[in-house]
Amino acid sequence: MPFSFVHNDQQINDPLEIANKFCEYFTNVGPSLAEKLPTSTIPPDFYLKKRMFESIFLKPVSVNELRDIANSFKLGKACGFEEIKIDDVKLNMDSIAGPLCHIIN
């Protein structure tokens, strides 16, 4: 990883200043890009050609169902992008099943 950073043709070596410049950039990139977008009088739903008036209902999940699903996973499998090991999930399912059930539902 580099220990310096070039901003506006100026080399920055202080880690705190580098972090602040990155923070400043990523804080402002969205609003800066949004300012460049042309304004429109057309409402966003105009572009939705096919309107969907039906809805979907999913049956709430139960704590026991979550436990059964977690117990069906094989141990020792690779983590996902969130780097949570399934072994840890299974070990702690009794503690997290209630809150996880609430979040899912």
Secondary structure, DSSP 8 states (H G I E B T S, - for coil): --S-EEETTEEE--HHHHHHHHHHHHHHHHHHHHHHS----S-GGGG--S------------HHHHHHHHHHS-TT----TT---HHHHHHTHHHHHHHHHHHH-
